[in-house]
Amino acid sequence: MYFCFSVSMLFKQKMIINTKNILGVKEKIKHKIQYNLLLFFLLIFSNSFATSERLRLVLTDNPATTVMIGWDQVSSINPIVYYGTSDQGTNWQSYSFSKEVDRVEIYKGMNNHFAKLTGLLADTNYYFVIKDEEGVSNRFWFRTAPSSNKALSFIAGGDSRNNRTPRQNANLLVSKFKPNAVFFGGDMTAGDSDIEWIEWFDDWQLTTASDGRMFPIIPARGNHEYKNESVYNLFNVPSELNYYDITFGENLFTIYTLNTEISCGGEQVNWLNENLINNTSVWKSAQYHKPMRSHVTNKPEGNDQYNNWAELFYEYEVRLIIESDSHDVKTTWPIKPCSKQADCDEGFIRDDANGSVYIGEGCWGAPLRNSDDSKNWTRDSGSFNQFKWICVSEEKIEIKTILIKEYPFIEENSNTYICKIPIGVDIWNPTNGDTVTIAKTDQNKPYIHIISPTGENPLNNEDEIIIKAAVFNLQSNLNLVSFYVNRRFIGSKTIPPFQFTHNFKAGKNIISVTAISNDNQTYTDNVRVFVNSKDDSEFTIYPNPFSGSLFFTLPNLKHDYWYVSIYTLSGKRILSERIIDNQISTTQLSAGTYIVKVFNGNKERVFTRKIRLYN
């Protein structure tokens, strides 16, 4: 461990000094005594402490029940983690549980050992030591995440590189804030070398609080991690390709860790799309290294990320995006992808109701760059070392930017605090305020929804589809409704009903509808339609949110009947019945959010959607 290493070095230096002070004038006797004394005390010391250094906690599975402990086994053999819910100090025999090593990876000059603790109790303190044949480590502890949707706090940043002073200052701040996890967006080191990684993990020990509490990391790969193996072998993340997801709480918050150093399309985007379709979390977020639209002029545009991920983020309500790489500071207003709208700037336009907030871009100690490329949807930007302090509840996400520097005094948070700012820490306070808030959309606000398309199965590469849309809960009349297909404007209407016929080519088609009311409020909705000769037309449920009856569009029927099952977000089935006349009654349900699954006559699931019911 870093602590043991520092103490041993200090002890050796002190012994040398003391030995020189007490020895006589005869040089041979002096060296003999010094050597024997050092050997004697170091043997005693090595038998008292385990040789596990450079510890790290990593989240790879359900954070309420599972934690990965990693460390560098510098010497000795047969290390075992002893742990339990009661603090037994270094008395390893008294701990209730033990875990042997799951994986050993000699990599980057370290003997990396990983032990996964599973079956843990949620929202519970766990104390642990690592014992090997040379001794026992210091006692450390961690707290598992809640299994309920109680509020959580996170730190997000990236790009520490090799500027050790700001990196160490940032790591020390982690120990003061005490987050549920740290999202780290890559570029831990500059050159991905052995000595740099050893120094990085030495510095990471500063994230451990004064009482021994450790905080887990969820790492992403940056371009200065030259291979996927750097992250996989040093953190034992759940994917060798370095993209994976972790969900906190019952379904409070999902963080998608993506990899910009491989293709953003192909297998990665297919995995992301499939995962998002089935995700029922209250909040969805993503972290990755290279930004879609950097706020530094000489950085290239992230078109691979934009082309593959931006629409998915908007379509599936990924409301918070954490980026790194550029070494500057930015927060955006809520934005969505666009093409030819008047205010469209570099592929995005502001959408306060349903857009995603993009934050970043690094600055955990890497060389700073000027933030000189703001957009019309940029909220604030700057250039200084910082990380984001993120507080998540069912009602909202709040984000503050914390200045990284050497503070004369910081009061460490209590272990019971969730979103408190430690006394003595400075918060960035630009003209738009020090807090970015992402709130849940009010279910009583108007919504515009595409309630079809419908169409016959195409016999060739084109399919004529009627597009219909409606606005729900709208208190004022509409003066304009515009339709876009694959971001291309195809027409507008001024009076309901809103209906167009469009000729689609085979493949994925995005239909977007924008409605502007007489009081100048804008409402949007979009769906993805799959058209090909294999009968992959889109199923729809409408309206959403809804009250009373729920309607279904079930094109290309191959069965005489369809079933629907409705589940709570925790997975409990509360309704199951046959769909009659393309609708069901939901008067027996209470207001809330549910999962709807549609099955065909062969009991095969063909369609899943998340819906919101209001009274």
N, C-alpha and C positions, 0 to 999 in steps of 0.2 A: 504494500500500500504506500501511497505517497507520504502519509503521516509517518509510517514506520521508517521509510527510507530517509526522510528528513531528520528524524530523531537519531537514527543510527549514524548518519553523517555528522550531525552535531556532536554526538557522543564521541565519535572517533577524533574529531578536531579538538574537542576539549581534553581528551586523554593525552593527545600529542603535546598540547600546551602545558598541561600539568606535569607530564613526565619530564619535559625539558626544564621546568622550573625546579624540580627536586633532585635531579641527577647531579652527580659530582663532575669533576673535571676530566675524568678518564673516558675517552670517547668510546672505547669498546664496551665498557660496562653500560654506558648510556644507551647504546643501541640494543643491547641484549635485554635490558630491563623494559625498554619501550616495546619491543616486539612481543615479549612474553605477556606483558600486561594487556596489550591490545588483543592478543589472541585469546587470553583467558576471558576477558569481558565480552568480546564479540561472540564467543561460543555460548556463554550464558544468555546473551541477548537473543541469539538466533533460536535458542530453545524455548524462548518465551513468547515469540510472535510468529504467526504464520507469514509466509512470504507471498501473500496475495496483494498486488498493487493495482493501481489504475482501475478502480471499480467503476461500473456503470450499470444503471437500471434501464431496461428497454421494454417498451410495450409492444407485444407481438400478437396478442389475442385479446380476449375480453378483459379490460383493465380492472373489473370488479373481482375477478377470480384468478387472474394469472399475471405473474411478473417474471421477467427474465433478468437474472443477475449475471453480469459478465465481469471478468477481471483478468489481469495478467499474472499468471502463476510464475513468479520469477525463479523460484527454486523449489525443492522438496517435491513430494509426490502424494497422491491419494487425498486431494482436497475434498472436503464434504461441507455443504452448507447445513448448519443447524439453525432452526428457526421456530418461532412460536408467537403467540399473542401476548405473552407475558415477558417482561424485560428481565432476563437472567444474566445481563452483563456478558462477561466472557466465559461464564461457567457453561460450557457447551453441553455437558452431560444433562443439564436441567431443561434444555429446550425440548418441546413436544415432538418436533418433526425433524427429519433430515432429508437431504436430497443430494444424490451424487451428480457428477458432471454429465450433461447430455452431449456436449460437443466440445472438441478441442481443435483449435485452428492456430498453427504457428504461422504468424502473418505480421508484416510490418515491424519486425524486430521484437514481437511480443508472443508470449505463450498464452493465447486467448482461450479462456475456459468459459463455458456457459452452462448455467443450471436453471431450468425453467421450473418455477414453483406454481403448481396448479391446485385447483380445488380450494382456493382461499375464500375466506368470508369477505363479503363486500363491506366497504366503508370501515375498515378495521386496521389497527396498527399491527404490524408484524416486525419483530426484532430478529436479527440474525448475526451470526458470526461464520467465518470460514476457517475450518480447522484442517491442517495438513500434518504431516509427520514431524514438522519442525515447531509447531505451535499453533496459536489461535490468534485471529485477527482482532482488531477493535470491534466493538459492537456497533452495528448500524441498524437503522429501521426505515420503514416506508409505510405508507397508508394506501390501501387499495381504494379504488374509485367506488362511488355509490352504485348500487344496482337500480336505484330509483332516479327520477329526473330532478334531483336537487341541484342547486347551482354549482358550477365548477369554474375554475380559473386556469388559464394557460399563458405561457410565454411563447412568443413566436419571433424568430429571427433567423439569421444566417450570415455566412461570409465572415468567419472569424480569422481565417488565414493565419499569418505568422506575426501579427502585431500583438505581442503577448500582453502588454500592459492593458490596453482596452479590453482584450479578451478576458483577462483575469478579473478586471473590474466588472464586466458583464456577468461572468460566472459567479462572482461573489454576490451580485444582486439577486441571482436566482435563489441563493440560500436565504435571502432576506424576504423575498416575495412568497416563497413556498407554494408554487403552482401545483396543480394536479398532474401536469406534464409539460414538457418543453418540446415545441415543434421546431426542428432545426433544418433549415432549407438548403444545406449543402455548403461546399467549399470550406470545410473545417480547416484544412491546411492549404498551403500554396503549391507545394510540390509533391504531395502524396508519398513522401519518403518515410523511412523507418523512424528517423530521429524526430521528424516533425510530428508524427502521430504519437510517439511516446511523450513528447512535450505537451501535445494537445490533451491527452488523457491525464497527464500530471496536473494541468491547469483545470481540467474538468472536476477534479476533487474539490475545488473551491465551491462548487455548487452544493456540497453537503453542508447542512445547517450545523450550528454549534452543538446541538444535542444529538448529532449523528444521523439526522433524518436525510434520506436521499430522495431525489426526484427523478422520475423516469423521462427518457428522451424518446421521441419519435423522429428518426432522421430521414432526410431525403438526400439523394445524390446530386452533387454539383459537378460542373465541368472540371474542377480541380481534384475531384476523385476520378482518377483516370480510367478506372474500370469499375464495373458493377461489384466486383469482388471486394473492393475497399469497404463499402458499406455493409455488404452481406457478411464478410468475414470478421469485421470489427464490432458489429452490432447484432449479428444474427437475426436480421429482419426476416419477416415471413416469406419474402419473395426474392429469389436470386436475381430477378430483373428489377428489383427496387421499386415496385409499385404495389401498394396494398392499402387496406382501409382498417381503421379502428373506430368502434362506436362506444361512446361513453353513456352510462345510465341505461335505463330501460330502452329508450330510443331518443335521448336528448340531443346528441351531437355526434356526427360522423366526420372524421378527418380523412380525406383521401390523399395519400402521399403518392405523387406521380413522378415520372422520370423523364426529364427533358433531354437527357444525354443519349437516349435511344429514340426510335421512331415514336412520335406521339400517336400515330395512326395504327393500323394493323391490329395486332393482338391487344395492345394496350388500350386503344379506344374501344375495342369490342368488349373488353373486360369492364371498362368504366361504364359504358352504356348499359350493359346487362346488370351491373351492380346498382346503378342509379334507378333503373326501372323498378327494382324490387326494394329500394330503400324507403323506409317509412319514418326516418328520423325527423324530429321537429326541426333540427338545423343540420344542414350539410355544408361542409367546407372542404377546401383543397389547398395543399401546399406543394410547390415544386420550385425548381431553381430559376431557370431563365424566364423572365416575364414576357407576356404577350406583347406589351407595348411599354418598352423601357422609357424612363423619364430622363435618360442621359443621351445626348445627341449622337455620340459615336458608337452606341451599342446597336446591333442589328435588330430588326423587328422579329418577333417570335411568331412567324406565320404558320409554322407547323403546329404550335400549340393553339393558335387562334383558329385555324381551319378545322382542327379535330375536336377541340374542347369547348370553345366559347359558346356555341349553340347548345351543347349539352348542359353546360353550367346554367344557362338561362332557362332552358326547357324544364330541367328537373330541380330548379330552385336551389342551386348551390350558391348561397348568399354571401359567402366570405371566401376570398381567394388570397392566399399568402404567397408572395413572390420574393425572389432574392436576386443575386448576381450583379446588379448594376452599381451597388455601393452608394446609393443615395436613399432619400426618404420620400415616400409618397403615400397618400391616401386618396381614393377617388370617391366621387358621389356614386350612388347606385347606377350601374350602366348595363346595357344589353347590346348585343351585336346589331349592326345596321349596315346599309350599303349606300343608298342614294338620298336619304332624308337630309333636309337642309342643315341640321345640326350634327350630322354624322361626321365624326373626327377620328381618322385612323381606324375605322371599323367599329366604333362604339358610339352610342348615344345615351344620354342620361335618361333613366327610368326610375324615379324615386319610389314608385309603388312596388315594382317587382324585380328591379335590377340587382346585380351583384356588386359588392364593394371589393375592390382590389387594393391590397396594402403591401408594403415592402419598403425598399428593395435591398435587403441585406444590412450591412453596417454593424456587425458584431465585432468589429476590429479591423476589417480589411481596409486597404487604402481608399480614402473617400474620393468620390467624383462629384462634379458639379451637377446639380439637378437643373438642367437647362432645356428640358423638352416637355413642358407641361401641355396638356390638352384642354379643350373647353369643358371636359368632364372631370378634370383634376380638382380635387377639393383643396389639398395643400401639398407642398413639396419642400424639401430642404436638403441639407448635406451635413450630417453629423452622426456619430455613433449612437445607436438606439436599438431597442427591441419593442415589440408590441405586447401590452398587457391586455388579455382578452378575458372578459367575464361573460359567462353563458348561463342563461336561465330559460325557462320555457317561454317567457314573454319577450325576451330581447337578448341581443349580443351588444356589449359595450367594449370599445377598443380605445386604449390610451397609448400614446407613444412615450416611452421612458428613456430619458437621456442617460447614456452610459458615460460615466466619468469617475474619477476618484473622489468619493464623498468623504468629508471629514467625520461624519457620523450618520449612521443609518440604524434605525430601530428595527430589529427583526420582528416580522409578523408572528403573532400567536399561531399555533397549529390549528386553532379552531376558526381562524379567519379565512374567508374564501376570496373576497374581492377587495380587500383593504390595500391601500397604497402605504407602504412603510414610511414612517416619519423620517424626513431628511432627504427624500428622493425628489428629483425635479421631473415634472411632466411638461412635454412640449405643448405650448399653448398658442397656436397660430390664430389668425384672424377669424377662422371659422370655428374656433372653440377647441378645447383639449380632448373632447370625447366624440367618437364616431358611434352612433347608435343605429343598429339594425333591428327594427321592430317587426313583430308578426303583423301580417296584413289584417286589417279589421274585417271580420267576416260580414259585417253589415254594409261595407262599402260596395259600390257597384263592381261587377265583374263582367267582362265580355268573354264569351266562350264560343268556340267552334263546335257546333252540335252535330255536324257530319263533316267529312265528306262521305258520300255513298256512291256506288257505281257498280256496274256489272263487271264480271271477271274479264279482263282484256284478252282478246284473241291475238293481239300482236304487241308491238312495243309501245303502244299508246293507249290511254284509257281516258275517256271523257267522264269527268267527275263533277257532280253538282256540289258546290261548297255552300254551306249554310252556317249562319252564326246568329247569336242572340245576346242581348245584354240583360243582366239580371240585377235587381235591386237599384236600378237607375232612377233617380228622383227628377231628373230633367231630361228634356228631349235631346236627341242627337242631331248634329248638323253635318256630320261627315263620318263615313265609315270607309276605310281603305283596305284593300286586299293585296297581299304580296305572296308570291309563290317563289321559293328559292331566292328570296330577297328582291325579286323583280316585281315592280308594281304592275297590277293587271286590271285595276279599275277601282271605282269608288261609288258609294251610294249615299244619298242624303235622307232617305225615308225607309224605315223597316217595311217588310222583312229584308234581311241582307242575304242575297243569294247570287252566286255566280256559277257559270259553267266553265270549266277549264280543261284543256287537253294536257294530260300529264304524260311525261316520258317514264319508262320503266326505271325503277331505282328509288332512292330516298328523296322525298320532296317535303320541304318545310312550308307550311301554310301559316302566314301571319295575318292577323287582323288588328287594325288600329282604329279606335273609335274616339272621336272628340265631341264632347257634349256642348250644349249651349253655354254652360258656365265655364268652358275652356278646360275641363278636366279630360285627361287622356287615359284610356283603358286599352289594354292589349291582351292578346292571347295568341299562342301558336301551338301547332301540333305537327308531328312528323307522320307522313303518309308513305307507306311502302306499296309500290305498284310494280307488279311483274306478272308473268304468265303462270305463276304457281299459286295464284289465289292468296296473296298475302295482304289483302286490303285491311285497313285499320279498323279496329273495334273502338267504339267510343261510349262514354257514359256522360249523361248531361241531365240537368245543369250541375255545376260544381263550383261553389257550394250550392246546396239544395235544401229544400224543405218539403216534406210530404212525399210525393212519388219520385222515383228515380227511373230515368229512361235510358234505353240502350239502343245503339245502332249495331246490328249484327249482320253484316253483309255476307253474301255468298253462302247462304245457309246450306249445310250438307246434312243436317240432322233435323228431326221433327221437333225437338225441344231443346231448351237450354236451362241450366241451373245457375243460381248465383248463391254465393256464401259471403257473409260479411263478418269481419273479424275486428276486434279491438287492436290497438297498436301493440299490445302485449301478446297477441296471438290467440286470444280466446274467441271461438266462434260463437256469435250471438244470433245469427239468422241464417237460414238455409232454405231456399224454396225455388220453385220453378218460375221462370220468366214467362208471363202471360201478356200478350199484345205488346211486347218490347218494353215492359215496365213492371216495377214492383212497388208496393207501399212500404214506407219505412216509418209509419206513425208510432210504432212501438219502440223506436230508438230515441235515445237522448241526444242532445246537441253534443258534437265532438267530431273527432277525426277518426276515420275507419279505413280498413283495407277491404276492397271488393274484389272477389275472384269469380270469374265466369267459367263454367264447365260445359262441355258439349254433352250430347246424349250418351257418349261412351265414357263419361266421367273423366275426360281429359281436360286439364286446365288450359285455357286458350288465351286468357286475358286477365290482367291484374292492374288495379288502379287505386290510388289513395283519394278519398273523398272527404269533404267537410259538410256536416249537417248542422244547420242552425234552426232555431225555433221561430 
